[in-house]
Amino acid sequence: MAQGRGGSRNNLIVPQANAALQQLKFEAAQELGVTIPQDGYYGNYTSRETGSLGGYITKRLVQLAEQQLSGRSNL
């Protein structure tokens, strides 16, 4: 399978953001009732579970970016 532009698509542009993104993922999973696997393997999850988690995280990231662009930093 071909990989785009030099490898894994999961490399962070700002590696220092990793902890904040992990926290966001944990909060989103809690709100949606999805348990994050301890070993990081999502193969036993349905597409609906992982898709809803990814969609929710994307929605939150867009909200954060909009707030930052508008000058509002609080949630």
C-alpha positions as CSV (number, residue, x, y, z in Angstrom):
1,M,0.0,0.0,0.0
2,A,1.4,3.4,-1.0
3,Q,2.1,6.0,1.7
4,G,1.8,9.6,0.9
5,R,4.6,12.1,1.3
6,G,7.2,10.1,3.2
7,G,5.6,7.7,5.5
8,S,3.0,7.6,8.3
9,R,0.1,10.0,8.0
10,N,-0.1,10.1,11.8
11,N,3.0,12.2,12.3
12,L,2.3,15.4,14.2
13,I,3.4,18.7,12.7
14,V,3.8,20.0,16.2
15,P,5.0,17.1,18.3
16,Q,4.5,19.1,21.6
17,A,0.8,19.0,21.0
18,N,0.7,15.2,21.6
19,A,-0.3,15.4,25.2
20,A,-3.2,17.8,24.5
21,L,-4.4,15.7,21.6
22,Q,-4.4,12.5,23.8
23,Q,-6.4,14.4,26.4
24,L,-8.9,15.5,23.8
25,K,-9.2,12.0,22.6
26,F,-9.8,10.7,26.1
27,E,-12.4,13.4,26.8
28,A,-14.2,12.7,23.5
29,A,-14.3,9.0,24.2
30,Q,-15.7,9.6,27.6
31,E,-18.5,11.8,26.3
32,L,-19.4,9.3,23.6
33,G,-19.1,6.2,25.8
34,V,-16.3,4.7,23.8
35,T,-13.6,2.9,25.8
36,I,-10.1,3.6,24.6
37,P,-8.1,0.4,24.4
38,Q,-5.1,0.2,26.7
39,D,-2.9,-1.3,24.0
40,G,-3.9,1.2,21.4
41,Y,-5.4,-1.5,19.1
42,Y,-8.8,-0.4,17.7
43,G,-9.3,-3.6,15.6
44,N,-12.1,-4.8,17.8
45,Y,-14.1,-1.6,17.5
46,T,-16.8,-0.9,15.0
47,S,-16.4,1.7,12.2
48,R,-19.3,3.5,13.9
49,E,-17.4,3.8,17.2
50,T,-14.1,4.9,15.7
51,G,-15.7,7.1,13.2
52,S,-17.8,8.9,15.8
53,L,-14.8,9.4,17.9
54,G,-12.8,10.8,15.0
55,G,-15.6,13.0,13.9
56,Y,-16.1,14.4,17.4
57,I,-12.4,15.2,17.8
58,T,-12.4,16.9,14.4
59,K,-15.4,19.0,15.4
60,R,-13.7,20.0,18.7
61,L,-10.5,20.9,16.9
62,V,-12.4,23.1,14.4
63,Q,-14.2,24.8,17.3
64,L,-10.9,25.5,19.1
65,A,-9.3,26.9,15.9
66,E,-12.4,29.1,15.2
67,Q,-12.2,30.5,18.8
68,Q,-8.5,31.1,18.5
69,L,-8.9,32.9,15.2
70,S,-11.7,35.1,16.6
71,G,-9.6,36.0,19.6
72,R,-11.6,34.1,22.1
73,S,-9.4,31.6,24.0
74,N,-12.0,30.2,26.5
75,L,-14.2,27.2,25.8
